[in-house]
Structure formats: structure tokens, C-alpha cells
Amino acid sequence: HGYACPPNFNPADFFIHTLAIVPGDEENCRKRVFELCDAFETSEDGLAIKDLANRGGVEEGSSKLQSIDDEVVMKTGVYKAGWFAQLNAVVWRSFVSISREPLILKVRLFQTVLPRNKEKECNMTFQNAFAVINVFCQELPIFLREHFNGMYRVDVYFLSKMLAELPLFILYPTLFTVITYYMIGLNPEFIRFLICVAIVILVSNCACSFGKAIPFLLQF
């Protein structure tokens, strides 16, 4: 039906994103969902599942799963897993998502180590801010669905994204400083160099935080 999953995209995230109801475009999203559901209902797999359900093949299993799910909800509250279990799972998924975009990582690395003159000097603040400005916007439908289904908390999602991207925004500023620090004749003492690296890393991560906040600030 024209919804092919991209080769480097997580299939589960693609399915959720395709079936999600995007705020502001509810009518078109619901129309697409109904079309996909109707198409699946008349497909070979859909008919097989319907036949199995009509014969009672999943009734016993469903009742067991429902009872287990009720017990989990009663023990843990709204969410189906504890805070650390949520954090561990979402951090791992964020790392996997980043690793599936090697071209973006190579482009960022190239921008960091590319020799520049004064007229083409790259501002690390804007470079890091624009690198993450669309992160939450692209994943908003997936986040809303998973959050309201009780899969993870808001703070878990935010911390996971920050932790998954932290190694990159430590590596790139460090490489940038290593290349340029001694070339422009700054203080040659090693301790001064480390202080400079730390300052650049902090500025880069602050820029990332602003970049992630910009889309939400523009809504007001």
C-alpha cells in the first residue's frame, strides 16, 4: 500500500510512526489508519488470525495474558516496568537508532575535522544546536503513543536521548579542540588545554539542550 520501511529504519518505529495520530493532522492520520486496518483485515494474514480467533484458539492465552498484565499494573502502577528498567531499554534503543545512521555520523565528523580559514570558521554552538533541532519533532508521534501506553516516563525518554548522544558530543568537541588549540598558538600548558577542552564540551552540550528546546519554544 505504498508504505515501505526504509532500509536503515527500525521496523517497529516505522509501524508506530505510520499508525500514529499526529496532532494537527488527525483527520488524515485516522483515514490512513482505517485504510491500513481494512486492508489487513482482508489480507491472507488477517483472515488467518480472524479464523483462529473465531475458533477460540487464543481465548485461553488471552485471558492468561490479561490476568498477568493486571497483576503487573497493580504492582507497578501506571507503567509496566520500573524506572531503571525503562531507562535501560530506552537508552539501548537510542544507541541502536544512532548506530543505524552511519552517514550522519561521518558527516558530523567531517565537519568537525575539516580545515577552515577565518572566513569559513564554523561555530560549534550552531553546529551542535542544528544537529539535534529535529530530534524530538521526528519522534513525537512514537513518544506520545508509547508514553500513553505506559511504556516509559517523560523523564526517562529525555535522559535516554541525552545519554545516548553524550559520547558523540564529547568526542566531536574534543577533536575540534585538539586540532585547533595548538594551531592558533594558545597557552601550551597541558592543564590549560584540558580546561579549554572541558569548556568547549560544556558549551557544545548546552547548545544541544537549546537546540532540542527550540522547536517547543517556537510553538508559544
N, C-alpha and C positions, 0 to 999 in steps of 0.2 A: 504493500500500500504506500510505497514511497518513503518509508521511514527506515532507512538503512543506518545501522550503527557504524560510526566512523571507526577505522581500524585501530586507532590508539585510544579509544574511549571506553571507559568501564561500562559494560552492557547493562548492569543493574542501574547505574546512574542515568544512562541513556533512557531506559524504560521509564524511570521515575520522572525524568525531565519531560519526556514526551506526554506522559499521562497527567502531569501536574496542572493545577488550575492557577494560572498566573494572575496576580492582582492587576486589575485594569483591562484584562483581556479575557474575562470569564466566559463570555458567550462563545467565542471562537474555540477556546480550550475545551469547553463542555461538548461542543459539536464534534471536535476531533476525537474526544474520548468515546462518545457514543458510537461514532463510526468504527473505531477500532474494536470496541466491545461487540458490536453487531457482527463485524467481520470474523472475529474469533469464535463467536457463538455458532456460526455456520461453517466453520473450518473443520477439518478432519480431527484435529486435536480437541477442539471444543466439543464436538459431538461425542467423542470418546469419553471425555470427562463427564459430560451430562448423562451419558448412558450408565457410567459407573456409579454416579450419584443416585440415579433413579433405582438402581438395583440394590442400593443400601451398602455398597462396598466400602464407603468411607464414613458411614454413620458412627460406628463404634470408635474408630480412630479419632473422629472429630470431637466426640464427647470427652474422650480422654484428654485430648489437647486442650479443650476448653477448661476442663477442671484444673489441669496443670497451670494454665495461664492465669486462672482466677487466684490460685494459691500464690503465684509469683507476684501478682498485683497487690494482694493483701499483705505480703511480707515486705515488699519494697516500695509501695506507694504507687505513684503515677508511672514511674519509669520502671522498665523491665530489668534493669541492671543497675548495679551500684555506680557511684561516681567514678571510681578509678577504673572499673571495667569499661565504662563509656569512654573515658579519656584514652585508654589503651587502644580500643578498637578504632576510634575516630582518628587518632594520631597515625596509626598504621595505615589506614585508608588514605589519609592525606599524603603520607610519604609515597605510597604506591601511585597516587594520582600525579604527583610531581615527577616521579621517575618515568612516567609514560609520555612525557613531553621533552625528550632529549634535545630537540631542535631549539626550543625556547631557552634551555639551559646553556646551549652552545652560543646562542646569540647574545645572551647576557654576559657570558664570559668574554666574548669577542669585544663587546662594548666596553668592558672593564679594562682589558689589557691593550686596546687599540691605541697606538701613539697619537697624541693630539698636540696641536700648537695652541697658542693663546686665543686665536680666533675661533677654534673649534673645541675649546675646553668643555668637557661635559660636566654638568653639575650633578654630583652624586645624589643630592636631595631629590631633584626632579626625576632622575633616572629610577630611583627606587620607589618613589611615590607612584609613578605611572606604571611600574611593573606589577603593582597589586591593585590598581584602582578598580578593576572589573571583577576581582575575585569573588566578592560576596554577591554582586549582581548576577553573575552567571549561575551561582549555586543556590540562589534564593528559593526557587520552587522546590528543589530537593530538600533543602534545610527545613522549610516550612512543613512539608509532608512528614519527614522523619521526626521532627521535633513534636508535632502534634500527635503522632502515633506513639509517643512515649519512648523513642529510641535513645535520645540523649538530650541533655540540657543545653541552654544557650551558652553558658559559660564554658562548657566542655567543648562545644564546636569552635568558639573563638580561640580558646587556649590551644586547641589542637592545630588550628591553622597557623597560629603564631609559632608553635614549637616545631612544626614540620618545615616551615620556611626559615627558621632561625639559622640553621647551618649555612644556608646559601647567603644570607645577609650578614654573616660573619666572614665567610670566605671571600666574597667579591670586594667588600671594602678593604680587607686585608691585602689582597692582591693589588688593588688600586694604590694603596699607600706604599707598599713595598716597591712598586715600580717608580713612583713619582717622588718619594720622600728625598732620597739622596740625589736624584737627578736635578732637583731645583735648589740644592745646596742648603737644606735646613740643618738644624743642630745635629751634628754627627753622633752625639752620645746615644747609646742604645736605649737607656731608660727614657730619654726624650722621644725616641722613635716609638717605643711601646705606648707611651702616653698619647702620641698622635694617632696610633692605630686604634686605641680604645675610644678616643673622641670620634673618629670617623665612623667606627662601628655603631656607636650610640646615636650619632646623627642620622645614619642610614636607617636604623631601626625606628627612630622617631618619624622619619619620612614615610616609612612603610605604614606606621599607625595612622598618620594623616591621610595617606593615600587610600586606606581602607575606610576611613571615616568620611571622605569627601562625597561619595555617592549618596550617603544618608543625609548629610548636611544640605545638599542641593534640593532635597525634597521639601524642605521647610521654606 
